[in-house]
Amino acid sequence: MTREEVNKTMDEVFQDVFDDEGIHVTESTTAKDIADWDSMMHVTLCVAIERKFGIKFNMDQVNTMKNVGEMMDIVLSQVS
Amino acid sequence: MMRVHHVGWLVKRIEIAATDFEKLGFSRDGAVCRDTMRGIDVLFMSCAHQRIELVSPYCENSIVADLMKRYKNSPYHMCLITDNIEQSMKDLEKNGFGRISDIAPAPAIDGKNVVFLINSEMGMIELVEETGDRI
């Protein structure tokens, strides 16, 4: 899976979780860029990403990832 | 298989909501309990062996303040009984649930340990550790 493919799938997950088809994430997207991305939605997002990609974040990763790029790094490290 | 302990119900004004639930046949299980650790007032009510937990934020930094803005007055979680909260939590974390709180005692449920988890397809659940026959 390429980084571009992960980014595209990540878009779909974000749109589904936040119920907003207008969301398009980039490497630098953070919680400040998306309304409703609070701590609870962050966990929701992480479990949705885990389910979509068939991967598993550990607790430390969930708590320390700073932007979508870091999410993509973790996804790619487990799918490729 | 875990049993349902209660359904959590967000309400803005707990006394008025309780009075309205009484009109539906619910009875108060006790008095309103203030959970200072979570910034909430809690009242359990029952009707025909079904239990609800009215939860109302009483301060701006309440743990449910943001939920109240998002969901308004509405049911928002289901609480399930487990006899081993640590193990049940670990099992669920391996199966599509993410933990959104630490295991901690809930003053409104006799100080029993509870933990909250969330699932991207079904929302929030709570686990309460309870041993014996009491539900």
Backbone of each chain as ProteinMPNN parsed JSONL, in Angstrom:
{"seq_chain_A": "MTREEVNKTMDEVFQDVFDDEGIHVTESTTAKDIADWDSMMHVTLCVAIERKFGIKFNMDQVNTMKNVGEMMDIVLSQVS", "coords_chain_A": {"N_chain_A": [[0.851, -1.199, 0.0], [0.58, 2.191, -0.886], [1.736, 5.435, 0.283], [0.062, 7.406, -0.647], [-2.235, 5.973, -1.168], [-2.909, 5.201, 1.418], [-3.403, 7.719, 2.495], [-5.682, 8.448, 1.02], [-7.529, 6.511, 1.843], [-7.55, 7.143, 4.505], [-8.79, 9.61, 4.399], [-11.404, 8.761, 3.814], [-12.045, 7.428, 6.184], [-11.916, 9.502, 8.094], [-13.952, 11.156, 7.059], [-16.134, 9.531, 7.454], [-16.141, 9.066, 10.267], [-16.372, 11.666, 11.305], [-18.588, 12.399, 10.023], [-18.634, 14.042, 7.724], [-18.302, 14.841, 4.543], [-16.739, 16.701, 3.418], [-14.264, 16.767, 4.493], [-10.791, 16.608, 4.049], [-7.847, 15.159, 4.629], [-4.395, 15.919, 5.34], [-0.841, 15.324, 5.561], [-0.101, 17.102, 7.557], [-2.364, 17.664, 8.985], [-4.067, 18.335, 11.999], [-5.688, 17.924, 15.238], [-6.605, 20.432, 15.718], [-7.51, 21.337, 13.331], [-9.921, 20.22, 12.698], [-13.216, 20.454, 13.533], [-14.799, 19.207, 16.436], [-12.935, 17.219, 16.868], [-12.067, 15.934, 19.501], [-10.781, 14.529, 22.601], [-12.244, 12.17, 22.987], [-13.257, 11.661, 20.438], [-10.886, 11.268, 19.2], [-10.026, 8.772, 20.115], [-12.104, 7.253, 19.082], [-11.631, 7.654, 16.38], [-9.129, 6.423, 16.138], [-9.765, 3.706, 16.674], [-11.433, 3.255, 14.532], [-9.676, 3.555, 12.39], [-7.92, 1.463, 12.939], [-9.644, -0.678, 12.479], [-10.277, -0.321, 9.782], [-7.805, -0.6, 8.456], [-6.867, -2.938, 9.484], [-5.033, -2.963, 11.554], [-3.162, -2.261, 14.633], [-3.011, 0.178, 17.063], [-0.776, 1.025, 19.721], [-1.22, 2.017, 23.179], [0.497, 4.127, 23.82], [1.113, 5.174, 21.298], [-1.428, 6.099, 20.523], [-1.752, 8.163, 22.324], [0.315, 9.925, 21.75], [0.614, 10.624, 19.051], [1.004, 13.222, 16.698], [-0.028, 14.342, 14.4], [-1.796, 13.747, 11.267], [0.063, 12.693, 9.535], [1.797, 11.258, 11.213], [0.06, 9.308, 12.042], [-0.275, 8.006, 9.617], [2.31, 7.054, 9.225], [2.439, 5.057, 11.192], [0.4, 3.357, 10.353], [1.404, 2.573, 7.833], [3.701, 1.251, 8.654], [2.702, -1.081, 9.564], [1.158, -2.223, 7.569], [2.628, -2.491, 5.288]], "CA_chain_A": [[0.0, 0.0, 0.0], [1.403, 3.396, -0.955], [1.352, 6.51, 1.198], [-1.08, 8.087, -1.266], [-3.416, 5.116, -0.954], [-3.25, 5.323, 2.841], [-4.003, 9.049, 2.668], [-7.029, 8.414, 0.437], [-8.377, 5.705, 2.741], [-7.656, 7.928, 5.737], [-9.843, 10.59, 4.097], [-12.704, 8.087, 3.942], [-12.289, 7.154, 7.602], [-12.225, 10.783, 8.738], [-15.269, 11.611, 6.603], [-17.149, 8.681, 8.081], [-16.172, 9.274, 11.721], [-16.877, 13.012, 11.615], [-19.81, 12.581, 9.243], [-18.419, 15.253, 6.925], [-17.628, 14.458, 3.298], [-15.874, 17.799, 2.994], [-12.945, 16.648, 5.146], [-9.67, 16.001, 3.318], [-6.705, 15.294, 5.524], [-3.033, 15.895, 4.795], [0.162, 14.913, 6.553], [0.023, 18.065, 8.652], [-3.648, 17.881, 9.658], [-4.102, 18.039, 13.439], [-7.008, 18.044, 15.86], [-7.043, 21.833, 15.663], [-8.062, 21.627, 12.001], [-11.23, 19.582, 12.508], [-14.141, 20.67, 14.645], [-15.255, 17.973, 17.097], [-11.844, 16.249, 17.11], [-11.642, 16.024, 20.896], [-10.089, 13.311, 23.05], [-13.087, 11.001, 22.767], [-13.299, 11.393, 18.997], [-9.562, 10.771, 18.823], [-10.031, 7.316, 20.342], [-13.037, 6.709, 18.077], [-10.9, 7.687, 15.11], [-8.067, 5.397, 16.17], [-10.324, 2.351, 16.521], [-11.958, 3.164, 13.16], [-8.506, 3.338, 11.523], [-7.481, 0.085, 13.195], [-10.585, -1.591, 11.822], [-10.192, -0.151, 8.328], [-6.53, -1.086, 7.923], [-6.498, -4.202, 10.11], [-3.803, -2.738, 12.337], [-3.41, -1.986, 16.042], [-2.181, 1.189, 17.728], [-0.648, 0.828, 21.156], [-1.725, 3.166, 23.946], [1.454, 5.214, 23.707], [0.923, 5.791, 19.982], [-2.707, 6.828, 20.538], [-1.622, 9.372, 23.141], [1.4, 10.841, 21.377], [0.651, 11.004, 17.631], [0.789, 14.666, 16.65], [-0.768, 14.754, 13.203], [-2.21, 12.635, 10.411], [1.28, 12.094, 8.989], [2.284, 10.25, 12.159], [-0.902, 8.191, 11.941], [0.031, 7.29, 8.378], [3.558, 6.322, 9.462], [2.138, 3.846, 11.967], [-0.379, 2.471, 9.469], [2.3, 2.014, 6.811], [4.658, 0.331, 9.269], [2.035, -2.353, 9.85], [0.498, -2.827, 6.403], [3.531, -2.736, 4.157]], "C_chain_A": [[0.885, 1.248, 0.0], [0.904, 4.441, 0.045], [0.114, 7.245, 0.661], [-2.372, 7.28, -1.047], [-3.871, 5.178, 0.512], [-3.938, 6.655, 3.086], [-5.443, 9.07, 2.16], [-7.996, 7.632, 1.347], [-8.596, 6.437, 4.053], [-8.743, 9.001, 5.577], [-11.218, 9.977, 4.333], [-13.049, 7.83, 5.404], [-12.678, 8.444, 8.336], [-13.627, 11.269, 8.349], [-16.382, 10.822, 7.274], [-17.271, 8.981, 9.574], [-16.776, 10.638, 12.067], [-18.125, 13.367, 10.81], [-19.749, 13.861, 8.408], [-17.617, 14.893, 5.674], [-16.704, 15.545, 2.776], [-14.473, 17.712, 3.59], [-11.95, 15.981, 4.203], [-8.419, 16.231, 4.143], [-5.386, 15.265, 4.746], [-2.099, 15.444, 5.908], [0.158, 15.82, 7.781], [-1.297, 18.336, 9.379], [-3.555, 17.474, 11.124], [-5.523, 18.213, 13.96], [-7.529, 19.476, 15.804], [-7.737, 22.166, 14.347], [-9.479, 21.094, 11.805], [-12.088, 19.785, 13.75], [-14.596, 19.308, 15.164], [-14.15, 16.936, 17.312], [-11.325, 16.464, 18.539], [-11.05, 14.675, 21.318], [-10.929, 12.054, 22.806], [-13.152, 10.638, 21.284], [-11.953, 10.877, 18.503], [-9.497, 9.251, 18.998], [-10.955, 6.637, 19.329], [-12.346, 6.592, 16.723], [-9.847, 6.581, 15.057], [-8.649, 3.994, 15.999], [-10.921, 2.17, 15.124], [-10.821, 2.904, 12.166], [-7.976, 1.916, 11.695], [-8.345, -0.907, 12.422], [-10.417, -1.531, 10.308], [-8.928, -0.794, 7.759], [-6.113, -2.442, 8.501], [-5.203, -4.107, 10.888], [-4.163, -2.503, 13.793], [-2.455, -0.91, 16.534], [-1.959, 0.746, 19.164], [-1.027, 2.122, 21.873], [-0.812, 4.376, 23.826], [1.295, 5.944, 22.369], [-0.359, 6.627, 19.952], [-2.538, 8.17, 21.243], [-0.592, 10.369, 22.629], [1.394, 11.272, 19.905], [0.216, 12.468, 17.475], [-0.028, 15.122, 15.446], [-1.097, 13.515, 12.35], [-0.995, 11.933, 9.801], [1.826, 11.007, 9.9], [1.349, 9.046, 12.203], [-0.564, 7.331, 10.727], [1.324, 6.49, 8.518], [3.286, 4.992, 10.163], [1.372, 2.84, 11.101], [0.559, 1.788, 8.477], [3.29, 1.007, 7.399], [4.033, -1.038, 9.522], [1.385, -2.999, 8.634], [1.47, -3.149, 5.283], [4.691, -3.638, 4.55]], "O_chain_A": [[1.825, 1.35, 0.789], [-0.201, 4.338, 0.578], [-0.762, 7.649, 1.425], [-3.438, 7.834, -0.78], [-5.067, 5.203, 0.801], [-4.94, 6.72, 3.799], [-6.322, 9.646, 2.802], [-9.13, 8.052, 1.577], [-9.674, 6.371, 4.644], [-9.513, 9.263, 6.502], [-12.084, 10.583, 4.964], [-14.197, 7.991, 5.817], [-13.644, 8.47, 9.098], [-14.39, 11.734, 9.196], [-17.431, 11.366, 7.618], [-18.379, 9.133, 10.088], [-17.579, 10.758, 12.992], [-18.648, 14.478, 10.9], [-20.69, 14.655, 8.392], [-16.409, 14.669, 5.74], [-15.973, 15.337, 1.807], [-13.594, 18.496, 3.232], [-12.228, 14.926, 3.633], [-7.987, 17.368, 4.331], [-5.279, 14.682, 3.667], [-2.518, 15.215, 7.043], [0.385, 15.366, 8.902], [-1.336, 19.156, 10.296], [-3.034, 16.408, 11.452], [-6.433, 18.596, 13.225], [-8.737, 19.709, 15.837], [-8.465, 23.154, 14.255], [-10.16, 21.474, 10.853], [-11.745, 19.356, 14.852], [-14.754, 18.366, 14.387], [-14.408, 15.878, 17.884], [-10.287, 17.091, 18.752], [-10.847, 13.792, 20.485], [-10.393, 11.001, 22.461], [-13.107, 9.463, 20.919], [-11.882, 10.144, 17.517], [-8.979, 8.538, 18.138], [-10.628, 5.58, 18.788], [-12.458, 5.585, 16.024], [-9.703, 5.894, 14.045], [-8.093, 3.18, 15.262], [-10.918, 1.061, 14.588], [-10.979, 2.133, 11.22], [-7.628, 1.251, 10.72], [-7.844, -1.843, 11.799], [-10.414, -2.561, 9.634], [-8.969, -1.449, 6.718], [-5.123, -3.027, 8.061], [-4.386, -5.028, 10.891], [-5.339, -2.54, 14.155], [-1.237, -1.06, 16.438], [-2.851, 0.153, 19.77], [-1.139, 3.18, 21.255], [-1.28, 5.512, 23.74], [1.337, 7.173, 22.314], [-0.368, 7.734, 19.416], [-3.101, 9.182, 20.824], [-0.613, 11.534, 23.024], [2.11, 12.207, 19.549], [-0.793, 12.895, 18.037], [-0.651, 16.183, 15.484], [-0.718, 12.393, 12.685], [-1.021, 10.723, 9.576], [2.268, 9.959, 9.429], [1.79, 7.91, 12.379], [-0.565, 6.102, 10.795], [1.43, 5.381, 7.995], [3.821, 3.949, 9.786], [1.655, 1.643, 11.114], [0.511, 0.57, 8.305], [3.672, 0.039, 6.742], [4.741, -2.032, 9.676], [1.09, -4.194, 8.655], [1.178, -3.982, 4.425], [5.544, -3.945, 3.718]]}, "seq_chain_B": "MMRVHHVGWLVKRIEIAATDFEKLGFSRDGAVCRDTMRGIDVLFMSCAHQRIELVSPYCENSIVADLMKRYKNSPYHMCLITDNIEQSMKDLEKNGFGRISDIAPAPAIDGKNVVFLINSEMGMIELVEETGDRI", "coords_chain_B": {"N_chain_B": [[-21.248, -14.055, 29.164], [-22.069, -10.667, 29.335], [-24.166, -8.773, 31.521], [-26.662, -6.166, 31.304], [-26.246, -3.273, 33.193], [-27.153, -0.63, 33.388], [-28.596, 2.058, 31.411], [-27.01, 4.924, 30.366], [-27.987, 8.308, 30.599], [-27.89, 11.404, 29.299], [-28.681, 14.501, 30.737], [-29.724, 17.875, 30.956], [-30.939, 19.28, 33.048], [-31.272, 17.813, 35.947], [-33.186, 17.387, 38.0], [-35.634, 18.207, 36.915], [-35.749, 16.51, 34.72], [-35.842, 14.052, 36.022], [-38.321, 14.187, 37.246], [-39.914, 14.158, 34.986], [-39.285, 11.628, 33.965], [-40.47, 10.136, 35.958], [-43.116, 10.408, 35.29], [-43.276, 8.588, 33.297], [-43.281, 6.262, 34.607], [-40.989, 5.568, 35.929], [-39.031, 5.142, 38.923], [-37.245, 6.808, 41.506], [-34.094, 5.574, 42.518], [-32.694, 6.395, 44.627], [-31.095, 9.223, 46.144], [-29.92, 12.177, 44.4], [-26.569, 11.919, 43.445], [-23.492, 13.487, 43.869], [-20.715, 13.462, 41.859], [-17.684, 14.354, 42.333], [-15.226, 13.959, 41.198], [-15.675, 13.575, 38.509], [-17.272, 15.684, 37.868], [-20.066, 15.619, 37.752], [-23.627, 15.253, 38.321], [-25.53, 12.548, 39.455], [-28.252, 10.345, 39.044], [-29.94, 7.43, 39.733], [-32.603, 5.621, 38.265], [-35.436, 3.455, 38.112], [-37.519, 1.16, 36.287], [-39.682, -1.414, 36.038], [-37.587, -3.358, 36.337], [-35.742, -2.284, 34.629], [-33.011, -0.149, 34.361], [-32.002, 3.229, 34.501], [-29.488, 5.761, 34.23], [-29.363, 8.927, 35.128], [-27.427, 11.577, 34.047], [-25.805, 14.533, 34.697], [-24.012, 17.447, 33.884], [-22.364, 19.571, 36.249], [-20.541, 21.568, 36.233], [-18.243, 23.6, 34.314], [-15.956, 22.205, 33.493], [-16.748, 19.621, 33.531], [-16.75, 16.073, 32.952], [-18.592, 15.333, 31.094], [-19.298, 17.608, 29.76], [-18.671, 18.429, 27.115], [-19.925, 16.368, 25.747], [-22.551, 16.866, 26.346], [-23.025, 19.179, 24.909], [-22.829, 18.127, 22.375], [-24.611, 15.914, 22.181], [-26.946, 16.702, 23.475], [-29.978, 16.344, 25.423], [-30.122, 13.028, 25.895], [-29.911, 9.391, 25.505], [-26.698, 7.922, 26.011], [-24.779, 6.031, 26.649], [-24.227, 2.518, 27.327], [-24.131, 0.491, 30.164], [-22.337, -2.285, 31.208], [-22.175, -5.276, 33.132], [-19.385, -6.763, 34.63], [-17.36, -9.395, 35.985], [-14.716, -9.186, 36.14], [-13.049, -6.575, 35.588], [-10.646, -5.655, 34.544], [-9.767, -7.74, 32.848], [-11.948, -7.93, 31.062], [-11.846, -5.42, 29.908], [-9.364, -5.535, 28.586], [-9.916, -7.592, 26.768], [-11.911, -6.404, 25.197], [-10.488, -4.261, 24.153], [-8.916, -5.532, 22.354], [-10.682, -6.055, 20.431], [-11.85, -4.014, 18.778], [-12.605, -1.894, 20.442], [-11.847, 1.181, 22.041], [-10.148, 2.531, 24.839], [-11.366, 5.118, 26.883], [-11.133, 6.11, 29.359], [-9.547, 5.797, 32.59], [-9.565, 2.906, 34.74], [-11.643, 3.405, 37.429], [-13.12, 4.217, 40.629], [-16.693, 4.573, 40.967], [-18.594, 6.845, 42.557], [-21.383, 6.964, 42.541], [-22.182, 4.399, 42.113], [-21.847, 2.841, 44.395], [-19.105, 3.042, 44.775], [-17.928, 1.224, 43.108], [-15.635, -0.153, 40.701], [-15.286, 1.335, 37.513], [-15.055, 1.624, 33.922], [-14.683, 3.377, 30.852], [-15.304, 2.784, 27.429], [-14.944, 3.094, 23.851], [-16.467, 2.521, 20.701], [-16.14, 2.598, 17.225], [-18.335, 2.062, 15.662], [-20.573, 1.667, 17.264], [-20.584, 3.39, 19.421], [-20.394, 4.549, 22.837], [-19.536, 2.541, 25.68], [-19.834, 1.407, 29.08], [-18.099, -0.313, 31.593], [-18.816, -2.051, 34.564], [-17.504, -3.311, 37.518], [-18.591, -6.056, 39.206], [-19.296, -8.378, 41.651], [-20.976, -11.389, 42.674], [-24.603, -11.712, 43.171], [-26.033, -9.4, 43.007], [-27.6, -6.903, 41.04]], "CA_chain_B": [[-22.043, -12.965, 28.594], [-22.256, -9.606, 30.315], [-25.532, -8.262, 31.659], [-26.77, -4.707, 31.305], [-26.462, -2.662, 34.497], [-28.024, 0.531, 33.164], [-28.352, 2.915, 30.251], [-26.686, 6.283, 30.799], [-28.841, 9.271, 29.9], [-27.478, 12.79, 29.541], [-29.758, 15.485, 30.91], [-29.197, 19.185, 31.355], [-31.51, 19.624, 34.352], [-31.533, 16.467, 36.451], [-34.415, 17.31, 38.804], [-36.793, 18.293, 36.011], [-35.751, 15.283, 33.921], [-36.291, 12.951, 36.89], [-39.78, 14.336, 37.392], [-40.54, 13.729, 33.726], [-39.17, 10.17, 33.884], [-41.476, 9.579, 36.866], [-44.383, 10.368, 34.545], [-43.231, 7.388, 32.453], [-43.327, 5.092, 35.475], [-39.701, 5.327, 36.592], [-38.916, 5.567, 40.316], [-35.865, 7.133, 41.917], [-33.47, 4.527, 43.327], [-32.052, 7.048, 45.763], [-30.977, 10.666, 45.949], [-28.89, 12.601, 43.447], [-25.21, 11.771, 43.978], [-22.524, 14.354, 43.181], [-19.409, 12.829, 41.603], [-16.81, 15.518, 42.182], [-14.082, 13.621, 40.347], [-16.097, 13.681, 37.114], [-18.038, 16.916, 37.653], [-21.431, 15.276, 37.327], [-24.649, 14.777, 39.241], [-26.029, 11.252, 38.952], [-29.438, 9.797, 39.701], [-30.428, 6.175, 39.152], [-34.053, 5.426, 38.285], [-35.776, 2.131, 37.597], [-38.889, 0.876, 35.883], [-39.824, -2.806, 35.607], [-36.254, -3.987, 36.302], [-34.847, -1.573, 33.717], [-32.393, 0.941, 35.124], [-31.322, 4.298, 33.765], [-28.631, 6.627, 35.036], [-29.39, 10.309, 34.648], [-26.11, 12.19, 34.254], [-25.892, 15.955, 34.376], [-22.807, 18.195, 34.269], [-22.66, 20.706, 37.13], [-19.501, 22.579, 36.106], [-17.773, 23.733, 32.932], [-14.962, 21.182, 33.144], [-17.322, 18.279, 33.732], [-16.321, 15.088, 31.964], [-19.621, 15.209, 30.052], [-19.68, 18.941, 29.26], [-18.638, 18.419, 25.646], [-20.956, 15.429, 25.28], [-23.851, 17.543, 26.492], [-23.166, 20.093, 23.763], [-22.954, 17.353, 21.136], [-25.761, 14.993, 22.148], [-28.118, 17.275, 24.166], [-30.625, 15.382, 26.31], [-30.266, 11.785, 25.132], [-29.116, 8.261, 25.977], [-25.379, 8.025, 25.379], [-23.943, 4.849, 26.844], [-24.805, 1.366, 28.007], [-23.183, -0.041, 31.143], [-22.407, -3.74, 31.311], [-21.579, -5.823, 34.354], [-18.35, -7.778, 34.482], [-16.78, -9.787, 37.271], [-13.275, -8.926, 36.059], [-13.036, -5.396, 34.722], [-9.336, -5.574, 33.869], [-9.739, -8.718, 31.765], [-12.966, -7.561, 30.07], [-11.333, -4.255, 29.198], [-8.319, -5.991, 27.664], [-10.563, -8.352, 25.694], [-12.599, -5.475, 24.3], [-9.481, -3.455, 23.453], [-8.412, -6.341, 21.237], [-11.793, -6.32, 19.519], [-12.508, -2.845, 18.199], [-12.975, -0.857, 21.406], [-10.745, 1.986, 22.553], [-10.415, 2.995, 26.207], [-11.384, 6.575, 26.999], [-10.923, 6.504, 30.76], [-8.878, 4.789, 33.395], [-10.438, 2.224, 35.693], [-11.732, 4.243, 38.625], [-14.377, 3.993, 41.351], [-17.823, 5.467, 40.688], [-19.306, 7.086, 43.809], [-22.828, 6.742, 42.4], [-22.441, 2.95, 42.074], [-21.248, 2.277, 45.616], [-17.644, 3.031, 44.692], [-17.422, 0.122, 42.284], [-14.764, 0.272, 39.612], [-15.878, 1.438, 36.183], [-14.185, 2.116, 32.867], [-15.445, 3.705, 29.655], [-14.667, 2.455, 26.149], [-15.73, 3.561, 22.71], [-16.381, 1.733, 19.473], [-16.463, 3.542, 16.15], [-19.604, 1.724, 15.012], [-21.713, 1.638, 18.178], [-20.52, 4.424, 20.439], [-19.736, 4.381, 24.127], [-20.031, 1.621, 26.701], [-19.181, 1.465, 30.388], [-18.043, -1.582, 32.312], [-18.775, -1.936, 36.022], [-17.089, -4.59, 38.109], [-19.526, -6.451, 40.246], [-19.296, -9.819, 41.909], [-22.181, -11.79, 43.396], [-25.855, -11.74, 42.429], [-26.7, -8.103, 42.963], [-27.48, -6.133, 39.797]], "C_chain_B": [[-22.311, -11.907, 29.668], [-23.713, -9.14, 30.335], [-25.514, -6.735, 31.674], [-27.047, -4.226, 32.729], [-27.407, -1.468, 34.38], [-27.73, 1.153, 31.813], [-28.117, 4.328, 30.774], [-27.41, 7.297, 29.935], [-28.393, 10.694, 30.265], [-28.697, 13.693, 29.698], [-29.152, 16.796, 31.404], [-29.665, 19.553, 32.754], [-32.038, 18.35, 35.001], [-32.848, 16.366, 37.227], [-35.656, 17.316, 37.902], [-36.892, 17.014, 35.177], [-36.269, 14.107, 34.756], [-37.804, 12.998, 37.071], [-40.494, 13.863, 36.13], [-40.411, 12.216, 33.528], [-40.172, 9.492, 34.835], [-42.84, 9.486, 36.184], [-44.452, 9.153, 33.627], [-43.244, 6.108, 33.295], [-42.018, 4.766, 36.162], [-39.753, 5.847, 38.03], [-37.456, 5.85, 40.64], [-35.323, 6.022, 42.806], [-32.795, 5.108, 44.569], [-32.023, 8.546, 45.49], [-29.933, 10.956, 44.869], [-27.53, 12.527, 44.123], [-24.271, 12.676, 43.192], [-21.179, 13.645, 43.083], [-18.428, 13.959, 41.305], [-15.6, 15.223, 41.294], [-14.424, 13.833, 38.879], [-16.911, 14.947, 36.83], [-19.462, 16.668, 37.196], [-22.334, 15.001, 38.528], [-25.27, 13.538, 38.622], [-27.257, 10.835, 39.752], [-29.856, 8.522, 38.979], [-31.942, 6.096, 39.323], [-34.362, 4.073, 37.659], [-37.246, 2.05, 37.235], [-38.916, -0.567, 35.383], [-38.463, -3.471, 35.355], [-35.314, -3.366, 35.261], [-34.312, -0.347, 34.453], [-31.766, 1.969, 34.183], [-30.506, 5.124, 34.757], [-28.706, 8.031, 34.434], [-28.056, 10.964, 35.023], [-26.174, 13.642, 33.803], [-24.606, 16.674, 34.79], [-23.177, 19.348, 35.189], [-21.581, 21.791, 37.07], [-18.948, 22.552, 34.669], [-16.774, 22.654, 32.531], [-15.44, 19.765, 33.464], [-16.882, 17.353, 32.615], [-17.347, 14.931, 30.835], [-20.032, 16.563, 29.457], [-19.705, 18.979, 27.728], [-19.701, 17.486, 25.066], [-22.331, 16.075, 25.325], [-24.092, 18.486, 25.318], [-23.445, 19.311, 22.487], [-24.269, 16.577, 21.075], [-27.051, 15.605, 22.703], [-28.693, 16.236, 25.138], [-30.855, 14.082, 25.542], [-29.519, 10.636, 25.816], [-27.766, 8.276, 25.283], [-24.429, 6.888, 25.706], [-24.742, 3.734, 27.498], [-23.739, 0.815, 28.941], [-23.416, -1.541, 31.314], [-21.66, -4.225, 32.545], [-20.531, -6.872, 34.001], [-17.835, -8.169, 35.86], [-15.263, -9.616, 37.276], [-13.049, -7.777, 35.073], [-11.733, -5.291, 33.924], [-9.319, -6.5, 32.646], [-10.743, -8.351, 30.663], [-12.487, -6.379, 29.24], [-10.278, -4.67, 28.174], [-8.922, -6.756, 26.493], [-11.228, -7.417, 24.685], [-11.607, -4.629, 23.504], [-8.866, -4.21, 22.28], [-9.47, -6.502, 20.154], [-12.567, -5.064, 19.134], [-12.98, -1.786, 19.157], [-11.728, -0.117, 21.871], [-11.111, 2.525, 23.922], [-10.362, 4.512, 26.267], [-11.329, 7.038, 28.447], [-10.066, 5.445, 31.422], [-9.922, 4.068, 34.235], [-10.441, 3.041, 36.983], [-13.061, 3.979, 39.322], [-15.443, 5.029, 40.989], [-18.626, 5.649, 41.973], [-20.802, 6.763, 43.721], [-23.188, 5.262, 42.308], [-21.664, 2.3, 43.217], [-19.732, 2.154, 45.535], [-17.075, 1.901, 43.858], [-16.577, 0.667, 41.139], [-15.505, 0.275, 38.279], [-14.8, 1.892, 35.201], [-15.048, 2.363, 31.639], [-14.625, 3.361, 28.417], [-15.559, 2.954, 25.025], [-15.443, 2.696, 21.5], [-16.861, 2.629, 18.34], [-17.802, 3.251, 15.488], [-20.802, 1.777, 15.958], [-21.644, 2.645, 19.311], [-19.923, 3.947, 21.747], [-20.383, 3.288, 24.981], [-19.248, 1.861, 27.992], [-19.157, 0.039, 30.938], [-18.057, -1.279, 33.802], [-18.436, -3.307, 36.578], [-17.978, -4.911, 39.298], [-19.437, -7.956, 40.426], [-20.522, -10.16, 42.735], [-23.412, -11.608, 42.543], [-26.5, -10.377, 42.257], [-26.507, -7.441, 41.592], [-28.091, -4.767, 39.991]], "O_chain_B": [[-22.731, -12.233, 30.778], [-24.393, -9.118, 29.309], [-24.51, -6.104, 32.004], [-27.967, -4.71, 33.388], [-28.338, -1.318, 35.17], [-26.744, 0.817, 31.157], [-28.926, 4.861, 31.533], [-27.45, 7.178, 28.71], [-28.515, 11.115, 31.415], [-29.625, 13.65, 28.891], [-28.189, 16.806, 32.172], [-28.891, 20.076, 33.556], [-33.114, 17.865, 34.653], [-33.55, 15.36, 37.119], [-36.592, 16.541, 38.098], [-37.986, 16.496, 34.954], [-37.033, 13.275, 34.267], [-38.476, 11.967, 37.049], [-41.554, 13.241, 36.203], [-41.318, 11.586, 32.986], [-40.662, 8.401, 34.545], [-43.624, 8.582, 36.475], [-45.536, 8.732, 33.223], [-43.22, 5.003, 32.753], [-41.937, 3.787, 36.904], [-40.415, 6.841, 38.325], [-36.551, 5.206, 40.109], [-35.997, 5.575, 43.734], [-32.378, 4.365, 45.457], [-32.819, 9.066, 44.709], [-29.163, 10.077, 44.481], [-27.357, 13.015, 45.24], [-24.262, 12.629, 41.962], [-20.581, 13.276, 44.094], [-18.35, 14.455, 40.18], [-15.02, 16.137, 40.708], [-13.565, 14.227, 38.09], [-17.205, 15.245, 35.673], [-20.001, 17.4, 36.367], [-21.88, 14.581, 39.592], [-25.508, 13.485, 37.415], [-27.291, 10.958, 40.976], [-30.095, 8.528, 37.771], [-32.489, 6.449, 40.367], [-33.635, 3.604, 36.783], [-38.092, 2.757, 37.784], [-38.241, -0.899, 34.408], [-38.228, -4.062, 34.301], [-34.213, -3.872, 35.04], [-35.067, 0.393, 35.084], [-31.096, 1.624, 33.21], [-30.8, 5.171, 35.951], [-28.168, 8.28, 33.355], [-27.622, 10.904, 36.174], [-26.551, 13.938, 32.669], [-24.156, 16.525, 35.926], [-24.174, 20.032, 34.959], [-21.677, 22.806, 37.759], [-19.166, 21.598, 33.923], [-16.74, 22.233, 31.375], [-14.643, 18.844, 33.642], [-16.669, 17.782, 31.481], [-17.012, 14.455, 29.751], [-21.019, 16.639, 28.725], [-20.644, 19.499, 27.126], [-20.299, 17.776, 24.029], [-23.166, 15.854, 24.448], [-25.204, 18.585, 24.8], [-24.197, 19.762, 21.623], [-24.955, 16.579, 20.052], [-28.137, 15.09, 22.437], [-27.973, 15.357, 25.613], [-31.689, 14.037, 24.638], [-28.607, 10.87, 26.608], [-27.682, 8.605, 24.1], [-23.366, 6.788, 25.093], [-25.775, 3.962, 28.127], [-22.577, 0.686, 28.557], [-24.539, -1.994, 31.534], [-20.645, -3.653, 32.943], [-20.769, -7.753, 33.175], [-17.871, -7.367, 36.794], [-14.604, -9.867, 38.286], [-12.879, -7.997, 33.873], [-11.739, -4.882, 32.763], [-8.912, -6.1, 31.555], [-10.429, -8.448, 29.477], [-12.691, -6.335, 28.027], [-10.299, -4.211, 27.032], [-8.489, -6.589, 25.353], [-11.122, -7.615, 23.475], [-11.84, -4.315, 22.337], [-8.362, -3.606, 21.334], [-9.185, -7.028, 19.078], [-13.798, -5.054, 19.162], [-13.684, -0.861, 18.753], [-10.676, -0.724, 22.069], [-12.251, 2.931, 24.149], [-9.423, 5.125, 25.761], [-11.466, 8.229, 28.727], [-9.88, 4.348, 30.895], [-11.034, 4.565, 34.417], [-9.39, 3.332, 37.554], [-14.025, 3.563, 38.68], [-15.14, 6.195, 40.739], [-19.272, 4.707, 42.433], [-21.411, 6.341, 44.704], [-24.361, 4.901, 42.412], [-20.925, 1.335, 43.02], [-19.142, 1.267, 46.152], [-15.872, 1.645, 43.893], [-16.776, 1.789, 40.674], [-16.247, -0.654, 37.959], [-13.78, 2.462, 35.587], [-16.026, 1.652, 31.405], [-13.42, 3.608, 28.361], [-16.751, 3.2, 25.208], [-14.329, 2.209, 21.306], [-17.861, 3.334, 18.474], [-18.349, 4.122, 14.812], [-21.936, 1.917, 15.501], [-22.587, 2.736, 20.098], [-19.065, 3.064, 21.774], [-21.604, 3.132, 25.002], [-18.159, 2.434, 27.988], [-20.11, -0.718, 30.753], [-17.385, -0.352, 34.254], [-18.999, -4.322, 36.17], [-18.092, -4.141, 40.252], [-19.496, -8.712, 39.456], [-21.054, -9.295, 43.43], [-23.31, -11.378, 41.338], [-27.415, -10.218, 41.449], [-25.401, -7.42, 41.051], [-28.096, -3.956, 39.065]]}, "name": "protein", "num_of_chains": 2, "seq": "MTREEVNKTMDEVFQDVFDDEGIHVTESTTAKDIADWDSMMHVTLCVAIERKFGIKFNMDQVNTMKNVGEMMDIVLSQVSMMRVHHVGWLVKRIEIAATDFEKLGFSRDGAVCRDTMRGIDVLFMSCAHQRIELVSPYCENSIVADLMKRYKNSPYHMCLITDNIEQSMKDLEKNGFGRISDIAPAPAIDGKNVVFLINSEMGMIELVEETGDRI"}
